[in-house]
Amino acid sequence: MELSKYLRDYSRTIAGKEQLLIAAYARALEVIPRQLCENAGFDATNILNKLRQKHSAGDGESLQICDVDQGSSVIFFCL
């Protein structure tokens, strides 16, 4: 999610076809967490939106991931 966020932000700073390609690659990176949520039986759209919100408001010192057992996000602190 963090790399996808970075690429989305970067794609907004450039013009032309490159912008579309980078944005499409950013969306493709979100396929993996989306598929994991769907396979676990959760609403993938809801969980991905929560993860996007937490990544955008993050402090850069923690990692937000999806807990497929509970259907929520979990915070891991980087040392």
N, CA, C and O of each residue as an XYZ file, in Angstrom:
316
protein
N       0.823     -1.188      0.000
C       0.000      0.000      0.000
C       0.871      1.257      0.000
O       0.524      2.258     -0.627
N       1.978      1.203      0.690
C       2.835      2.393      0.766
C       3.456      2.694     -0.589
O       3.520      3.854     -0.995
N       3.909      1.672     -1.287
C       4.478      1.889     -2.615
C       3.407      2.372     -3.587
O       3.670      3.242     -4.418
N       2.224      1.824     -3.490
C       1.120      2.270     -4.328
C       0.805      3.738     -4.065
O       0.570      4.500     -5.003
N       0.797      4.137     -2.808
C       0.544      5.533     -2.445
C       1.618      6.438     -3.038
O       1.311      7.487     -3.604
N       2.870      6.033     -2.907
C       3.963      6.832     -3.437
C       3.840      6.989     -4.952
O       4.018      8.086     -5.482
N       3.536      5.895     -5.643
C       3.416      5.963     -7.101
C       2.219      6.805     -7.538
O       2.307      7.534     -8.526
N       1.115      6.716     -6.823
C      -0.045      7.559     -7.146
C       0.304      9.034     -7.003
O      -0.029      9.850     -7.863
N       0.984      9.369     -5.897
C       1.385     10.761     -5.691
C       2.359     11.221     -6.769
O       2.248     12.335     -7.281
N       3.307     10.366     -7.109
C       4.280     10.706     -8.144
C       3.613     10.871     -9.509
O       3.986     11.757    -10.278
N       2.639     10.030     -9.809
C       1.990     10.113    -11.122
C       1.243     11.431    -11.302
O       1.037     11.876    -12.431
N       0.841     12.050    -10.211
C       0.148     13.334    -10.297
C       1.087     14.485    -10.618
O       0.631     15.575    -10.965
N       2.391     14.259    -10.508
C       3.351     15.325    -10.756
C       3.865     15.347    -12.190
O       4.531     16.303    -12.588
N       3.567     14.307    -12.975
C       4.046     14.261    -14.350
C       2.865     14.262    -15.305
O       1.732     13.989    -14.910
N       3.139     14.569    -16.550
C       2.075     14.644    -17.560
C       2.320     13.607    -18.654
O       3.410     13.050    -18.783
N       1.277     13.371    -19.430
C       1.397     12.481    -20.574
C       1.055     11.039    -20.258
O       0.440     10.717    -19.242
N       1.484     10.183    -21.177
C       1.183      8.753    -21.049
C       1.862      8.126    -19.845
O       1.362      7.159    -19.272
N       3.004      8.681    -19.466
C       3.718      8.138    -18.315
C       2.862      8.202    -17.052
O       2.913      7.305    -16.211
N       2.077      9.269    -16.930
C       1.197      9.414    -15.772
C       0.199      8.266    -15.709
O      -0.034      7.699    -14.641
N      -0.388      7.926    -16.849
C      -1.361      6.837    -16.883
C      -0.719      5.492    -16.571
O      -1.299      4.669    -15.862
N       0.479      5.273    -17.101
C       1.167      4.002    -16.849
C       1.535      3.840    -15.384
O       1.363      2.760    -14.817
N       2.033      4.890    -14.772
C       2.428      4.810    -13.365
C       1.202      4.625    -12.470
O       1.246      3.866    -11.502
N       0.112      5.318    -12.791
C      -1.117      5.169    -12.010
C      -1.678      3.746    -12.143
O      -2.175      3.179    -11.170
N      -1.595      3.178    -13.343
C      -2.073      1.810    -13.545
C      -1.211      0.808    -12.775
O      -1.731     -0.166    -12.230
N       0.088      1.040    -12.731
C       0.974      0.165    -11.965
C       0.667      0.268    -10.473
O       0.700     -0.734     -9.759
N       0.368      1.478    -10.005
C       0.008      1.671     -8.597
C      -1.261      0.904     -8.258
O      -1.348      0.289     -7.195
N      -2.249      0.936     -9.152
C      -3.486      0.163     -8.929
C      -3.205     -1.328     -8.932
O      -3.799     -2.076     -8.155
N      -2.300     -1.766     -9.803
C      -1.982     -3.197     -9.889
C      -1.344     -3.706     -8.602
O      -1.522     -4.871     -8.246
N      -0.608     -2.856     -7.905
C       0.010     -3.272     -6.650
C      -1.016     -3.526     -5.554
O      -0.724     -4.215     -4.577
N      -2.202     -2.980     -5.710
C      -3.254     -3.173     -4.709
C      -4.078     -4.438     -4.952
O      -4.982     -4.747     -4.176
N      -3.772     -5.163     -6.016
C      -4.505     -6.393     -6.318
C      -4.231     -7.455     -5.257
O      -5.131     -8.208     -4.884
N      -2.997     -7.518     -4.774
C      -2.635     -8.564     -3.811
C      -3.396     -8.405     -2.494
O      -4.032     -9.362     -2.052
N      -3.358     -7.227     -1.846
C      -4.146     -7.126     -0.609
C      -5.649     -7.254     -0.840
O      -6.370     -7.763      0.018
N      -6.122     -6.791     -2.008
C      -7.547     -6.926     -2.322
C      -7.933     -8.398     -2.421
O      -8.959     -8.810     -1.880
N      -7.124     -9.183     -3.103
C      -7.423    -10.605     -3.268
C      -7.339    -11.346     -1.942
O      -8.138    -12.247     -1.686
N      -6.384    -10.979     -1.098
C      -6.283    -11.607      0.220
C      -7.525    -11.332      1.061
O      -8.023    -12.222      1.751
N      -8.021    -10.106      1.004
C      -9.238     -9.758      1.749
C     -10.448    -10.518      1.220
O     -11.259    -11.028      1.992
N     -10.561    -10.588     -0.105
C     -11.696    -11.311     -0.693
C     -11.636    -12.789     -0.367
O     -12.665    -13.403     -0.086
N     -10.439    -13.370     -0.402
C     -10.299    -14.793     -0.074
C     -10.629    -15.076      1.379
O     -11.092    -16.166      1.713
N     -10.391    -14.095      2.248
C     -10.708    -14.267      3.665
C     -12.180    -14.001      3.949
O     -12.641    -14.223      5.069
N     -12.924    -13.530      2.953
C     -14.349    -13.314      3.123
C     -14.732    -11.937      3.633
O     -15.850    -11.750      4.112
N     -13.827    -10.967      3.540
C     -14.109     -9.617      4.016
C     -14.459     -8.698      2.855
O     -14.227     -9.028      1.692
N     -15.020     -7.544      3.184
C     -15.303     -6.524      2.194
C     -13.987     -5.837      1.837
O     -13.495     -4.995      2.589
N     -13.424     -6.200      0.691
C     -12.099     -5.723      0.316
C     -12.061     -4.209      0.123
O     -11.073     -3.565      0.473
N     -13.113     -3.647     -0.422
C     -13.142     -2.204     -0.651
C     -13.065     -1.445      0.666
O     -12.321     -0.471      0.783
N     -13.817     -1.880      1.638
C     -13.827     -1.228      2.943
C     -12.463     -1.324      3.621
O     -11.964     -0.329      4.147
N     -11.867     -2.488      3.614
C     -10.582     -2.672      4.279
C      -9.477     -1.918      3.552
O      -8.619     -1.321      4.201
N      -9.475     -1.929      2.219
C      -8.454     -1.188      1.488
C      -8.585      0.312      1.710
O      -7.576      1.014      1.781
N      -9.802      0.810      1.821
C      -9.981      2.227      2.120
C      -9.433      2.571      3.499
O      -8.817      3.621      3.681
N      -9.655      1.693      4.469
C      -9.099      1.923      5.805
C      -7.574      1.918      5.772
O      -6.929      2.754      6.406
N      -7.002      0.971      5.027
C      -5.550      0.915      4.926
C      -4.995      2.159      4.232
O      -3.967      2.692      4.650
N      -5.664      2.626      3.180
C      -5.228      3.848      2.499
C      -5.262      5.042      3.439
O      -4.341      5.859      3.446
N      -6.325      5.146      4.235
C      -6.437      6.253      5.185
C      -5.309      6.210      6.205
O      -4.703      7.239      6.503
N      -5.025      5.039      6.737
C      -3.988      4.930      7.748
C      -2.601      5.157      7.168
O      -1.731      5.713      7.838
N      -2.388      4.731      5.929
C      -1.097      4.986      5.293
C      -0.919      6.466      4.988
O       0.183      6.997      5.127
N      -1.972      7.128      4.582
C      -1.836      8.555      4.265
C      -1.676      9.392      5.525
O      -1.050     10.451      5.472
N      -2.214      8.960      6.645
C      -2.090      9.690      7.900
C      -0.944      9.155      8.749
O      -0.736      9.615      9.872
N      -0.209      8.197      8.226
C       0.833      7.546      9.005
C       2.001      8.456      9.306
O       2.193      9.491      8.668
N       2.777      8.046     10.293
C       3.932      8.813     10.718
C       5.224      8.341     10.069
O       6.284      8.916     10.313
N       5.147      7.311      9.253
C       6.336      6.798      8.601
C       7.141      5.833      9.452
O       8.109      5.244      8.971
N       6.760      5.662     10.696
C       7.482      4.767     11.587
C       6.694      3.502     11.904
O       7.156      2.662     12.677
N       5.526      3.359     11.325
C       4.733      2.162     11.565
C       4.257      1.595     10.240
O       4.184      2.301      9.235
N       3.942      0.339     10.254
C       3.488     -0.362      9.064
C       2.060     -0.833      9.296
O       1.791     -1.535     10.271
N       1.152     -0.458      8.423
C      -0.245     -0.869      8.539
C      -0.478     -2.079      7.635
O      -0.170     -2.038      6.444
N      -1.010     -3.132      8.191
C      -1.342     -4.311      7.396
C      -2.744     -4.767      7.747
O      -3.344     -4.288      8.708
N      -3.250     -5.684      6.970
C      -4.595     -6.207      7.190
C      -4.514     -7.512      7.984
O      -3.750     -8.415      7.640
N      -5.292     -7.594      9.023
C      -5.394     -8.817      9.824
C      -6.589     -9.598      9.293
O      -7.737     -9.235      9.552
N      -6.323    -10.665      8.555
C      -7.415    -11.401      7.928
C      -8.223    -12.213      8.931
O      -9.335    -12.641      8.621
N      -7.689    -12.431     10.116
C      -8.452    -13.142     11.140
C      -9.557    -12.263     11.723
O     -10.645    -12.749     12.029
N      -9.274    -10.970     11.875
C     -10.229    -10.059     12.503
C     -10.924     -9.124     11.516
O     -11.951     -8.533     11.852
N     -10.386     -8.980     10.308
C     -10.987     -8.068      9.330
C     -10.698     -6.610      9.638
O     -11.497     -5.728      9.323
N      -9.560     -6.364     10.251
C      -9.187     -4.999     10.596
C      -7.712     -4.801     10.265
O      -7.046     -5.713      9.777
N      -7.215     -3.606     10.536
C      -5.806     -3.364     10.287
C      -5.021     -3.509     11.581
O      -5.546     -3.305     12.675
N      -3.768     -3.861     11.430
C      -2.868     -4.051     12.558
C      -1.670     -3.142     12.344
O      -1.222     -2.956     11.213
N      -1.156     -2.582     13.411
C      -0.010     -1.691     13.325
C       1.233     -2.431     13.796
O       1.260     -2.976     14.900
N       2.264     -2.447     12.951
C       3.576     -2.955     13.329
C       4.520     -1.773     13.364
O       4.558     -0.986     12.418
N       5.270     -1.634     14.417
C       6.212     -0.529     14.539
C       7.578     -0.975     14.044
O       8.094     -2.017     14.448
N       8.147     -0.174     13.171
C       9.485     -0.456     12.656
C      10.514      0.042     13.652
O      10.355      1.115     14.233
N      11.548     -0.720     13.847
C      12.598     -0.325     14.788
C      13.718      0.376     14.059
O      14.699      0.786     14.680
